[in-house]
Amino acid sequence: YQESSNRQLLGRWLGMIHAAIDLETIDVRPTATVLSLGGVKFNPLQNSEPYDELYFKISVDDQDRYGRTSNDSTIEWWTTQDPKIMEEAFDQEGAITVEEACSRIARWSVGVDTFWGQGYGFDFTMIEDMFRNIERPVPWQFWQVLDSRTLFRALSRDPRKEMQTDLHNALADAYFQAKAIQVAYKELGIQR
């Protein structure tokens, strides 16, 4: 905990707290039912380990109350994935309410300068829609959200392909997204 806290303080001092968030869902629309959310904070200018992990499942039953959606083709896609990963994604043990999920996201987001998602219109659009479901303000500004897929396309290869394991686990996907952003910043010579 102390090491993570020290990295967070150093990141704040440098003005460089970035966060990567990933969702696992059963639809691709903004109203999708979210199975799990994973997030990590990191400094894109260093090869340091991501820290301050956020991971939880959101109750499918609670999301039904808000009219969150599922899609047969997305659920069918899940059946083609590694059974261990699918089982983890669909397991509802310990799942929290939409209200609690949004509260945790809001608290975790304090002090973050930049948020990264994998693709425009997916992770952050769905999270923002959940905040609208419970009539709470979104904890970031639109200009703070960036797309890592676009960044990776500026490279000769997607860095995640060489490092990623546990595909479709929200926390693992957020971790490898953060590590790949660090690689991209280095390869592109980004220093701020």
N, CA and C atoms as a LAMMPS dump frame, in Angstrom:
ITEM: TIMESTEP
0
ITEM: NUMBER OF ATOMS
576
ITEM: BOX BOUNDS ff ff ff
-5.0000000000000000e+02 5.0000000000000000e+02
-5.0000000000000000e+02 5.0000000000000000e+02
-5.0000000000000000e+02 5.0000000000000000e+02
ITEM: ATOMS id mol type element x y z
1 1 1 N 0.827 -1.2 0
2 1 2 C 0 0 0
3 1 3 C 0.867 1.257 0
4 2 1 N 1.923 1.271 0.826
5 2 2 C 2.783 2.447 0.934
6 2 3 C 3.448 2.77 -0.402
7 3 1 N 3.925 1.73 -1.107
8 3 2 C 4.568 1.959 -2.401
9 3 3 C 3.574 2.558 -3.395
10 4 1 N 2.356 2.038 -3.418
11 4 2 C 1.317 2.564 -4.302
12 4 3 C 1.004 4.009 -3.945
13 5 1 N 0.918 4.308 -2.663
14 5 2 C 0.622 5.664 -2.21
15 5 3 C 1.738 6.621 -2.605
16 6 1 N 2.985 6.188 -2.469
17 6 2 C 4.124 7.024 -2.866
18 6 3 C 4.104 7.307 -4.359
19 7 1 N 3.792 6.291 -5.179
20 7 2 C 3.724 6.495 -6.63
21 7 3 C 2.607 7.47 -6.983
22 8 1 N 1.49 7.367 -6.279
23 8 2 C 0.375 8.268 -6.551
24 8 3 C 0.765 9.703 -6.194
25 9 1 N 1.432 9.905 -5.065
26 9 2 C 1.87 11.247 -4.689
27 9 3 C 2.875 11.799 -5.688
28 10 1 N 3.824 10.969 -6.122
29 10 2 C 4.796 11.404 -7.115
30 10 3 C 4.097 11.736 -8.43
31 11 1 N 3.15 10.901 -8.826
32 11 2 C 2.399 11.164 -10.055
33 11 3 C 1.64 12.469 -9.978
34 12 1 N 1.033 12.757 -8.829
35 12 2 C 0.312 14.029 -8.656
36 12 3 C 1.277 15.198 -8.742
37 13 1 N 2.432 15.059 -8.101
38 13 2 C 3.426 16.119 -8.103
39 13 3 C 3.89 16.407 -9.528
40 14 1 N 4.052 15.367 -10.318
41 14 2 C 4.473 15.538 -11.707
42 14 3 C 3.3 15.896 -12.626
43 15 1 N 2.089 15.864 -12.088
44 15 2 C 0.914 16.153 -12.905
45 15 3 C 0.673 15.083 -13.953
46 16 1 N 0.929 13.84 -13.594
47 16 2 C 0.915 12.789 -14.603
48 16 3 C 0.184 11.552 -14.109
49 17 1 N -1.014 11.709 -13.578
50 17 2 C -1.789 10.527 -13.206
51 17 3 C -2.736 10.218 -14.358
52 18 1 N -2.445 9.115 -15.016
53 18 2 C -3.318 8.616 -16.074
54 18 3 C -4.02 7.382 -15.544
55 19 1 N -5.168 7.064 -16.109
56 19 2 C -5.919 5.878 -15.696
57 19 3 C -6.426 5.149 -16.931
58 20 1 N -6.323 3.845 -16.907
59 20 2 C -6.883 2.995 -17.967
60 20 3 C -8.053 2.231 -17.363
61 21 1 N -9.17 2.224 -18.08
62 21 2 C -10.362 1.52 -17.625
63 21 3 C -10.828 0.574 -18.732
64 22 1 N -11.278 -0.595 -18.32
65 22 2 C -11.81 -1.567 -19.267
66 22 3 C -13.079 -2.183 -18.684
67 23 1 N -14.022 -2.469 -19.562
68 23 2 C -15.275 -3.112 -19.17
69 23 3 C -15.427 -4.439 -19.882
70 24 1 N -16.122 -5.352 -19.244
71 24 2 C -16.617 -6.552 -19.901
72 24 3 C -18.134 -6.435 -19.866
73 25 1 N -18.772 -6.612 -21.016
74 25 2 C -20.2 -6.329 -21.156
75 25 3 C -20.907 -7.448 -21.914
76 26 1 N -22.243 -7.346 -21.972
77 26 2 C -23.021 -8.295 -22.773
78 26 3 C -23.814 -7.562 -23.857
79 27 1 N -23.282 -6.433 -24.283
80 27 2 C -23.828 -5.659 -25.394
81 27 3 C -22.743 -4.681 -25.811
82 28 1 N -22.91 -4.068 -26.959
83 28 2 C -21.924 -3.09 -27.421
84 28 3 C -22.518 -1.684 -27.514
85 29 1 N -23.784 -1.543 -27.165
86 29 2 C -24.426 -0.225 -27.184
87 29 3 C -24.091 0.54 -25.899
88 30 1 N -24.268 1.867 -25.899
89 30 2 C -24 2.661 -24.696
90 30 3 C -24.8 2.207 -23.475
91 31 1 N -25.93 1.547 -23.699
92 31 2 C -26.799 1.084 -22.618
93 31 3 C -26.455 -0.325 -22.137
94 32 1 N -25.314 -0.842 -22.559
95 32 2 C -24.941 -2.234 -22.27
96 32 3 C -24.929 -2.563 -20.783
97 33 1 N -25.324 -3.784 -20.485
98 33 2 C -25.151 -4.337 -19.145
99 33 3 C -23.669 -4.637 -18.976
100 34 1 N -23.105 -4.116 -17.902
101 34 2 C -21.675 -4.272 -17.621
102 34 3 C -21.494 -5.41 -16.634
103 35 1 N -20.681 -6.38 -17.01
104 35 2 C -20.396 -7.503 -16.109
105 35 3 C -19.338 -7.123 -15.089
106 36 1 N -18.251 -6.502 -15.579
107 36 2 C -17.161 -6.138 -14.674
108 36 3 C -16.424 -4.916 -15.193
109 37 1 N -15.769 -4.226 -14.26
110 37 2 C -14.961 -3.049 -14.572
111 37 3 C -13.6 -3.221 -13.935
112 38 1 N -12.549 -2.935 -14.709
113 38 2 C -11.199 -2.949 -14.186
114 38 3 C -10.518 -1.641 -14.524
115 39 1 N -9.694 -1.16 -13.613
116 39 2 C -8.963 0.072 -13.868
117 39 3 C -7.649 0.086 -13.129
118 40 1 N -6.687 0.801 -13.678
119 40 2 C -5.396 1.022 -13.034
120 40 3 C -4.967 2.46 -13.301
121 41 1 N -4.159 2.984 -12.408
122 41 2 C -3.531 4.291 -12.614
123 41 3 C -2.073 4.05 -12.979
124 42 1 N -1.506 4.993 -13.742
125 42 2 C -0.132 4.797 -14.186
126 42 3 C 0.457 6.115 -14.667
127 43 1 N 1.784 6.111 -14.816
128 43 2 C 2.49 7.245 -15.398
129 43 3 C 2.931 6.824 -16.796
130 44 1 N 2.444 7.478 -17.842
131 44 2 C 2.78 7.052 -19.202
132 44 3 C 4.222 7.345 -19.602
133 45 1 N 4.905 8.202 -18.846
134 45 2 C 6.278 8.578 -19.196
135 45 3 C 7.322 7.66 -18.59
136 46 1 N 6.88 6.715 -17.785
137 46 2 C 7.807 5.794 -17.136
138 46 3 C 7.379 4.367 -17.411
139 47 1 N 8.301 3.438 -17.182
140 47 2 C 7.981 2.023 -17.33
141 47 3 C 7.609 1.419 -15.977
142 48 1 N 7.124 2.253 -15.054
143 48 2 C 6.756 1.779 -13.727
144 48 3 C 5.478 0.955 -13.798
145 49 1 N 5.249 0.191 -12.752
146 49 2 C 4.061 -0.655 -12.698
147 49 3 C 2.819 0.194 -12.442
148 50 1 N 1.725 -0.132 -13.109
149 50 2 C 0.454 0.506 -12.777
150 50 3 C 0.107 0.218 -11.307
151 51 1 N -0.714 1.085 -10.729
152 51 2 C -1.036 0.981 -9.31
153 51 3 C -2.502 1.35 -9.085
154 52 1 N -2.923 1.289 -7.847
155 52 2 C -4.273 1.675 -7.425
156 52 3 C -5.337 0.972 -8.273
157 53 1 N -5.285 -0.345 -8.251
158 53 2 C -6.217 -1.138 -9.058
159 53 3 C -7.653 -0.964 -8.575
160 54 1 N -8.565 -0.979 -9.524
161 54 2 C -9.996 -0.921 -9.254
162 54 3 C -10.61 -2.102 -10.001
163 55 1 N -11.352 -2.934 -9.292
164 55 2 C -11.998 -4.062 -9.957
165 55 3 C -13.254 -4.434 -9.19
166 56 1 N -14.351 -4.571 -9.902
167 56 2 C -15.586 -5.049 -9.298
168 56 3 C -16.529 -5.543 -10.384
169 57 1 N -17.521 -6.291 -9.936
170 57 2 C -18.611 -6.768 -10.794
171 57 3 C -19.833 -5.927 -10.466
172 58 1 N -20.696 -5.737 -11.45
173 58 2 C -21.92 -4.969 -11.238
174 58 3 C -23.109 -5.911 -11.402
175 59 1 N -24.014 -5.856 -10.471
176 59 2 C -25.173 -6.739 -10.459
177 59 3 C -26.005 -6.596 -11.738
178 60 1 N -26.164 -7.707 -12.438
179 60 2 C -26.991 -7.712 -13.65
180 60 3 C -28.44 -7.417 -13.284
181 61 1 N -28.921 -7.977 -12.169
182 61 2 C -30.306 -7.728 -11.744
183 61 3 C -30.529 -6.245 -11.461
184 62 1 N -29.567 -5.598 -10.795
185 62 2 C -29.718 -4.174 -10.51
186 62 3 C -29.72 -3.36 -11.807
187 63 1 N -28.891 -3.753 -12.761
188 63 2 C -28.848 -3.041 -14.037
189 63 3 C -30.15 -3.202 -14.813
190 64 1 N -30.815 -4.341 -14.644
191 64 2 C -32.116 -4.548 -15.286
192 64 3 C -33.118 -3.468 -14.854
193 65 1 N -33.023 -3.025 -13.594
194 65 2 C -33.922 -1.975 -13.096
195 65 3 C -33.786 -0.683 -13.898
196 66 1 N -32.612 -0.46 -14.479
197 66 2 C -32.352 0.762 -15.245
198 66 3 C -32.511 0.545 -16.747
199 67 1 N -32.931 -0.655 -17.14
200 67 2 C -33.137 -0.934 -18.559
201 67 3 C -31.847 -1.117 -19.338
202 68 1 N -30.771 -1.495 -18.655
203 68 2 C -29.51 -1.742 -19.355
204 68 3 C -29.697 -2.986 -20.216
205 69 1 N -28.988 -3.054 -21.32
206 69 2 C -29.309 -4.011 -22.374
207 69 3 C -28.289 -5.129 -22.532
208 70 1 N -28.756 -6.188 -23.19
209 70 2 C -27.885 -7.293 -23.603
210 70 3 C -28.159 -7.558 -25.079
211 71 1 N -27.281 -8.329 -25.671
212 71 2 C -27.383 -8.596 -27.099
213 71 3 C -27.025 -10.056 -27.319
214 72 1 N -27.874 -10.788 -28.051
215 72 2 C -27.644 -12.219 -28.27
216 72 3 C -26.298 -12.498 -28.936
217 73 1 N -25.905 -11.671 -29.897
218 73 2 C -24.636 -11.944 -30.59
219 73 3 C -23.442 -11.715 -29.662
220 74 1 N -23.542 -10.757 -28.74
221 74 2 C -22.45 -10.547 -27.782
222 74 3 C -22.376 -11.71 -26.803
223 75 1 N -23.522 -12.169 -26.339
224 75 2 C -23.533 -13.324 -25.43
225 75 3 C -23.005 -14.563 -26.156
226 76 1 N -23.37 -14.731 -27.408
227 76 2 C -22.851 -15.854 -28.2
228 76 3 C -21.335 -15.737 -28.363
229 77 1 N -20.84 -14.512 -28.572
230 77 2 C -19.39 -14.295 -28.685
231 77 3 C -18.689 -14.77 -27.424
232 78 1 N -19.291 -14.501 -26.251
233 78 2 C -18.68 -14.935 -24.997
234 78 3 C -18.508 -16.453 -24.965
235 79 1 N -19.41 -17.201 -25.593
236 79 2 C -19.305 -18.662 -25.565
237 79 3 C -18.116 -19.175 -26.366
238 80 1 N -17.51 -18.333 -27.19
239 80 2 C -16.336 -18.729 -27.97
240 80 3 C -15.029 -18.409 -27.244
241 81 1 N -15.128 -17.791 -26.07
242 81 2 C -13.939 -17.403 -25.316
243 81 3 C -13.493 -18.53 -24.388
244 82 1 N -12.305 -18.377 -23.829
245 82 2 C -11.779 -19.334 -22.859
246 82 3 C -12.824 -19.527 -21.752
247 83 1 N -13.23 -20.777 -21.478
248 83 2 C -14.269 -21.019 -20.467
249 83 3 C -13.937 -20.413 -19.096
250 84 1 N -12.663 -20.406 -18.714
251 84 2 C -12.271 -19.833 -17.422
252 84 3 C -12.56 -18.33 -17.398
253 85 1 N -12.237 -17.639 -18.483
254 85 2 C -12.473 -16.198 -18.567
255 85 3 C -13.975 -15.915 -18.612
256 86 1 N -14.713 -16.719 -19.364
257 86 2 C -16.164 -16.529 -19.444
258 86 3 C -16.804 -16.739 -18.075
259 87 1 N -16.385 -17.77 -17.381
260 87 2 C -16.927 -18.049 -16.052
261 87 3 C -16.644 -16.892 -15.1
262 88 1 N -15.432 -16.363 -15.14
263 88 2 C -15.069 -15.209 -14.296
264 88 3 C -15.936 -14.002 -14.642
265 89 1 N -16.13 -13.745 -15.924
266 89 2 C -16.901 -12.574 -16.356
267 89 3 C -18.358 -12.662 -15.897
268 90 1 N -18.957 -13.835 -15.991
269 90 2 C -20.383 -13.985 -15.698
270 90 3 C -20.687 -14.294 -14.235
271 91 1 N -19.663 -14.597 -13.444
272 91 2 C -19.874 -14.885 -12.03
273 91 3 C -20.35 -13.613 -11.324
274 92 1 N -21.473 -13.682 -10.655
275 92 2 C -22.058 -12.509 -10.003
276 92 3 C -21.757 -12.437 -8.5
277 93 1 N -20.936 -13.353 -8.005
278 93 2 C -20.623 -13.325 -6.575
279 93 3 C -19.943 -12.002 -6.225
280 94 1 N -20.467 -11.334 -5.216
281 94 2 C -19.897 -10.07 -4.767
282 94 3 C -20.256 -8.873 -5.636
283 95 1 N -21.146 -9.067 -6.606
284 95 2 C -21.519 -7.967 -7.5
285 95 3 C -22.187 -6.844 -6.712
286 96 1 N -21.913 -5.618 -7.124
287 96 2 C -22.427 -4.437 -6.424
288 96 3 C -23.487 -3.737 -7.267
289 97 1 N -24.2 -2.82 -6.672
290 97 2 C -25.246 -2.079 -7.38
291 97 3 C -24.638 -1.042 -8.324
292 98 1 N -25.452 -0.555 -9.233
293 98 2 C -25.019 0.522 -10.142
294 98 3 C -24.63 1.743 -9.319
295 99 1 N -25.413 2.067 -8.318
296 99 2 C -25.128 3.225 -7.458
297 99 3 C -23.756 3.086 -6.797
298 100 1 N -23.472 1.915 -6.21
299 100 2 C -22.179 1.69 -5.562
300 100 3 C -21.041 1.712 -6.595
301 101 1 N -21.275 1.142 -7.766
302 101 2 C -20.251 1.156 -8.817
303 101 3 C -19.882 2.587 -9.186
304 102 1 N -20.88 3.418 -9.394
305 102 2 C -20.615 4.817 -9.764
306 102 3 C -19.908 5.56 -8.634
307 103 1 N -20.273 5.27 -7.39
308 103 2 C -19.588 5.897 -6.25
309 103 3 C -18.118 5.509 -6.215
310 104 1 N -17.836 4.234 -6.437
311 104 2 C -16.433 3.774 -6.426
312 104 3 C -15.641 4.407 -7.567
313 105 1 N -16.243 4.469 -8.734
314 105 2 C -15.564 5.085 -9.89
315 105 3 C -15.275 6.555 -9.593
316 106 1 N -16.248 7.266 -9.058
317 106 2 C -16.078 8.701 -8.767
318 106 3 C -14.952 8.923 -7.76
319 107 1 N -14.929 8.134 -6.676
320 107 2 C -13.857 8.285 -5.668
321 107 3 C -12.494 7.96 -6.264
322 108 1 N -12.421 6.897 -7.039
323 108 2 C -11.156 6.453 -7.629
324 108 3 C -10.635 7.464 -8.645
325 109 1 N -11.514 8.197 -9.29
326 109 2 C -11.145 9.128 -10.36
327 109 3 C -10.558 10.445 -9.859
328 110 1 N -10.691 10.726 -8.578
329 110 2 C -10.188 11.987 -8.034
330 110 3 C -8.681 12.09 -8.278
331 111 1 N -8.258 13.19 -8.86
332 111 2 C -6.842 13.44 -9.099
333 111 3 C -6.306 12.908 -10.417
334 112 1 N -7.119 12.162 -11.167
335 112 2 C -6.662 11.629 -12.452
336 112 3 C -6.704 12.747 -13.495
337 113 1 N -5.608 12.888 -14.243
338 113 2 C -5.515 13.923 -15.274
339 113 3 C -6.07 13.449 -16.616
340 114 1 N -5.807 12.18 -16.953
341 114 2 C -6.177 11.638 -18.257
342 114 3 C -6.71 10.229 -18.084
343 115 1 N -7.8 9.941 -18.782
344 115 2 C -8.419 8.613 -18.762
345 115 3 C -8.283 7.981 -20.139
346 116 1 N -7.947 6.706 -20.169
347 116 2 C -7.781 5.98 -21.424
348 116 3 C -8.782 4.835 -21.517
349 117 1 N -9.395 4.705 -22.683
350 117 2 C -10.251 3.575 -22.999
351 117 3 C -9.777 2.971 -24.306
352 118 1 N -10.175 1.738 -24.554
353 118 2 C -9.761 1.057 -25.781
354 118 3 C -10.859 1.239 -26.825
355 119 1 N -10.8 2.34 -27.53
356 119 2 C -11.767 2.595 -28.585
357 119 3 C -12.759 3.677 -28.215
358 120 1 N -13.078 4.49 -29.169
359 120 2 C -14.079 5.542 -28.978
360 120 3 C -15.456 4.904 -28.81
361 121 1 N -16.257 5.44 -27.924
362 121 2 C -17.65 5.05 -27.829
363 121 3 C -17.921 3.722 -27.152
364 122 1 N -16.968 3.183 -26.411
365 122 2 C -17.251 1.92 -25.734
366 122 3 C -17.215 2.123 -24.218
367 123 1 N -16.091 1.877 -23.592
368 123 2 C -16.001 1.863 -22.132
369 123 3 C -16.561 3.134 -21.485
370 124 1 N -16.047 4.274 -21.884
371 124 2 C -16.444 5.512 -21.22
372 124 3 C -17.868 5.932 -21.572
373 125 1 N -18.298 5.633 -22.771
374 125 2 C -19.68 5.939 -23.143
375 125 3 C -20.649 5.135 -22.281
376 126 1 N -20.322 3.873 -22.026
377 126 2 C -21.177 3.029 -21.192
378 126 3 C -21.168 3.48 -19.736
379 127 1 N -19.999 3.817 -19.227
380 127 2 C -19.912 4.289 -17.841
381 127 3 C -20.704 5.587 -17.69
382 128 1 N -20.546 6.501 -18.62
383 128 2 C -21.277 7.769 -18.558
384 128 3 C -22.784 7.529 -18.597
385 129 1 N -23.218 6.554 -19.384
386 129 2 C -24.638 6.23 -19.444
387 129 3 C -25.13 5.705 -18.09
388 130 1 N -24.298 4.93 -17.398
389 130 2 C -24.673 4.453 -16.062
390 130 3 C -24.814 5.617 -15.092
391 131 1 N -23.903 6.582 -15.17
392 131 2 C -24.017 7.762 -14.311
393 131 3 C -25.323 8.51 -14.598
394 132 1 N -25.691 8.594 -15.872
395 132 2 C -26.962 9.24 -16.216
396 132 3 C -28.151 8.438 -15.669
397 133 1 N -28.037 7.096 -15.66
398 133 2 C -29.114 6.26 -15.099
399 133 3 C -29.453 6.657 -13.669
400 134 1 N -28.44 6.979 -12.887
401 134 2 C -28.686 7.309 -11.475
402 134 3 C -28.633 8.814 -11.23
403 135 1 N -28.597 9.585 -12.296
404 135 2 C -28.632 11.051 -12.234
405 135 3 C -27.513 11.632 -11.378
406 136 1 N -26.295 11.127 -11.627
407 136 2 C -25.106 11.66 -10.949
408 136 3 C -24.158 12.219 -11.994
409 137 1 N -23.371 13.239 -11.633
410 137 2 C -22.437 13.819 -12.602
411 137 3 C -21.288 12.859 -12.918
412 138 1 N -20.877 12.873 -14.163
413 138 2 C -19.738 12.066 -14.604
414 138 3 C -18.469 12.664 -13.981
415 139 1 N -17.556 11.839 -13.452
416 139 2 C -16.399 12.363 -12.715
417 139 3 C -15.202 12.787 -13.58
418 140 1 N -15.416 13.048 -14.845
419 140 2 C -14.347 13.558 -15.708
420 140 3 C -14.969 14.469 -16.751
421 141 1 N -14.116 15.233 -17.389
422 141 2 C -14.532 16.095 -18.494
423 141 3 C -14.28 15.345 -19.796
424 142 1 N -15.042 15.65 -20.824
425 142 2 C -14.911 14.934 -22.1
426 142 3 C -13.496 15.016 -22.658
427 143 1 N -12.805 16.118 -22.416
428 143 2 C -11.465 16.306 -22.973
429 143 3 C -10.398 15.515 -22.221
430 144 1 N -10.758 14.911 -21.099
431 144 2 C -9.801 14.102 -20.354
432 144 3 C -9.737 12.661 -20.86
433 145 1 N -10.683 12.255 -21.695
434 145 2 C -10.78 10.858 -22.138
435 145 3 C -10.101 10.703 -23.494
436 146 1 N -9.141 9.787 -23.552
437 146 2 C -8.407 9.503 -24.783
438 146 3 C -8.6 8.046 -25.202
439 147 1 N -8.308 7.782 -26.477
440 147 2 C -8.514 6.465 -27.075
441 147 3 C -7.171 5.787 -27.329
442 148 1 N -6.892 4.7 -26.629
443 148 2 C -5.615 4.008 -26.805
444 148 3 C -5.533 3.292 -28.153
445 149 1 N -6.652 2.869 -28.704
446 149 2 C -6.624 2.198 -30.013
447 149 3 C -6.031 3.127 -31.073
448 150 1 N -6.406 4.382 -31.055
449 150 2 C -5.853 5.353 -32.009
450 150 3 C -4.356 5.518 -31.781
451 151 1 N -3.937 5.609 -30.515
452 151 2 C -2.518 5.73 -30.197
453 151 3 C -1.745 4.521 -30.718
454 152 1 N -2.266 3.315 -30.51
455 152 2 C -1.563 2.101 -30.93
456 152 3 C -1.462 2.009 -32.451
457 153 1 N -2.423 2.571 -33.153
458 153 2 C -2.369 2.545 -34.622
459 153 3 C -1.271 3.442 -35.177
460 154 1 N -0.756 4.348 -34.367
461 154 2 C 0.356 5.198 -34.801
462 154 3 C 1.678 4.425 -34.754
463 155 1 N 1.669 3.243 -34.18
464 155 2 C 2.87 2.419 -34.068
465 155 3 C 2.89 1.374 -35.184
466 156 1 N 4.026 0.761 -35.372
467 156 2 C 4.131 -0.277 -36.402
468 156 3 C 3.41 -1.56 -35.979
469 157 1 N 3.188 -1.743 -34.663
470 157 2 C 2.479 -2.91 -34.148
471 157 3 C 1.818 -2.527 -32.834
472 158 1 N 0.767 -3.226 -32.499
473 158 2 C 0.069 -2.997 -31.234
474 158 3 C 0.883 -3.657 -30.118
475 159 1 N 1.424 -2.887 -29.168
476 159 2 C 2.287 -3.459 -28.124
477 159 3 C 1.599 -4.502 -27.249
478 160 1 N 0.292 -4.445 -27.141
479 160 2 C -0.418 -5.41 -26.292
480 160 3 C -0.27 -6.822 -26.818
481 161 1 N -0.132 -6.965 -28.139
482 161 2 C -0.072 -8.303 -28.748
483 161 3 C 1.108 -9.114 -28.231
484 162 1 N 2.172 -8.44 -27.825
485 162 2 C 3.376 -9.139 -27.358
486 162 3 C 3.393 -9.373 -25.855
487 163 1 N 2.471 -8.772 -25.134
488 163 2 C 2.551 -8.867 -23.673
489 163 3 C 1.29 -9.385 -23.001
490 164 1 N 0.147 -9.315 -23.641
491 164 2 C -1.116 -9.53 -22.955
492 164 3 C -1.456 -10.996 -22.741
493 165 1 N -1.942 -11.253 -21.54
494 165 2 C -2.516 -12.547 -21.172
495 165 3 C -3.884 -12.264 -20.554
496 166 1 N -4.648 -13.283 -20.284
497 166 2 C -5.971 -13.129 -19.663
498 166 3 C -6.868 -12.167 -20.426
499 167 1 N -6.943 -12.35 -21.751
500 167 2 C -7.833 -11.509 -22.546
501 167 3 C -9.25 -11.55 -21.986
502 168 1 N -9.891 -10.415 -21.975
503 168 2 C -11.284 -10.253 -21.562
504 168 3 C -11.501 -10.431 -20.065
505 169 1 N -10.468 -10.194 -19.299
506 169 2 C -10.604 -9.955 -17.875
507 169 3 C -10.404 -8.454 -17.728
508 170 1 N -11.395 -7.751 -17.198
509 170 2 C -11.367 -6.286 -17.206
510 170 3 C -10.116 -5.711 -16.545
511 171 1 N -9.695 -6.261 -15.419
512 171 2 C -8.52 -5.729 -14.739
513 171 3 C -7.249 -6.016 -15.533
514 172 1 N -7.106 -7.228 -16.046
515 172 2 C -5.926 -7.563 -16.855
516 172 3 C -5.879 -6.707 -18.12
517 173 1 N -7.023 -6.509 -18.766
518 173 2 C -7.056 -5.684 -19.978
519 173 3 C -6.653 -4.242 -19.674
520 174 1 N -7.114 -3.691 -18.542
521 174 2 C -6.726 -2.322 -18.168
522 174 3 C -5.231 -2.25 -17.89
523 175 1 N -4.687 -3.252 -17.194
524 175 2 C -3.256 -3.297 -16.89
525 175 3 C -2.429 -3.292 -18.18
526 176 1 N -2.751 -4.188 -19.109
527 176 2 C -1.959 -4.275 -20.336
528 176 3 C -2.175 -3.065 -21.243
529 177 1 N -3.332 -2.456 -21.17
530 177 2 C -3.552 -1.216 -21.909
531 177 3 C -2.605 -0.138 -21.377
532 178 1 N -2.497 -0.016 -20.053
533 178 2 C -1.594 0.971 -19.448
534 178 3 C -0.146 0.692 -19.834
535 179 1 N 0.284 -0.56 -19.74
536 179 2 C 1.664 -0.905 -20.091
537 179 3 C 1.941 -0.608 -21.574
538 180 1 N 0.972 -0.873 -22.441
539 180 2 C 1.146 -0.605 -23.872
540 180 3 C 1.193 0.896 -24.149
541 181 1 N 0.449 1.689 -23.4
542 181 2 C 0.517 3.146 -23.558
543 181 3 C 1.908 3.632 -23.182
544 182 1 N 2.486 3.082 -22.134
545 182 2 C 3.862 3.443 -21.772
546 182 3 C 4.822 3.134 -22.912
547 183 1 N 4.675 1.965 -23.54
548 183 2 C 5.512 1.593 -24.685
549 183 3 C 5.305 2.587 -25.831
550 184 1 N 4.055 2.92 -26.106
551 184 2 C 3.741 3.847 -27.203
552 184 3 C 4.356 5.221 -26.945
553 185 1 N 4.234 5.735 -25.722
554 185 2 C 4.82 7.045 -25.401
555 185 3 C 6.324 7.018 -25.653
556 186 1 N 6.973 5.935 -25.233
557 186 2 C 8.415 5.833 -25.424
558 186 3 C 8.774 5.764 -26.9
559 187 1 N 8.086 4.897 -27.656
560 187 2 C 8.397 4.735 -29.078
561 187 3 C 8.114 6.004 -29.884
562 188 1 N 7.091 6.744 -29.49
563 188 2 C 6.743 7.963 -30.213
564 188 3 C 7.485 9.189 -29.692
565 189 1 N 8.275 9.003 -28.649
566 189 2 C 9.06 10.105 -28.096
567 189 3 C 8.221 11.157 -27.392
568 190 1 N 7.071 10.77 -26.844
569 190 2 C 6.211 11.707 -26.145
570 190 3 C 6.8 11.96 -24.762
571 191 1 N 7.013 13.213 -24.438
572 191 2 C 7.662 13.549 -23.171
573 191 3 C 6.819 14.427 -22.261
574 192 1 N 5.574 14.629 -22.611
575 192 2 C 4.7 15.429 -21.744
576 192 3 C 3.289 14.895 -21.765
